[in-house]
Amino acid sequence: WFGPNKKYLCHCRSGGCDEKGVCREAGGRCARGWFGEGCQYGDILINAPFILTDFDDKTCKRIVSQVKFYIYNQHYVTWIRVVSQHPGN
C-alpha cells in the first residue's frame, strides 16, 4: 500500500512500491493486467480471447469480420485504446 493514508494498493510486477507508488524492481513494470501511474489502472480485457489482444502492439491479426466484445460487469471507463494497422495506399 502507498499514498496518503496508504489508500492505494501496489500492483507492481515484483519488489513492491515506494511511498509514491513507483515500482522498485522489474524495470518499474506493473503486474499483468495493471498499467499507468502507480499501476492503478486495471485492464478489463486482461482475460479477453487471444483474437482481441496479445498485449503486443507490434503484432497484428487479420480479422475479416466484425469484432464485438461485451463488458458484462459495470465499469467506470475513462478511456479506450485501440491499436490498428492499415496498409498504405
Secondary structure, DSSP 8 states (H G I E B T S, - for coil): -BSGGG-B---BSSS-B-TTS-B-SGGG-B-TTEESGGG-EE-TTTT--TTT--S-TT------S-------S----------------
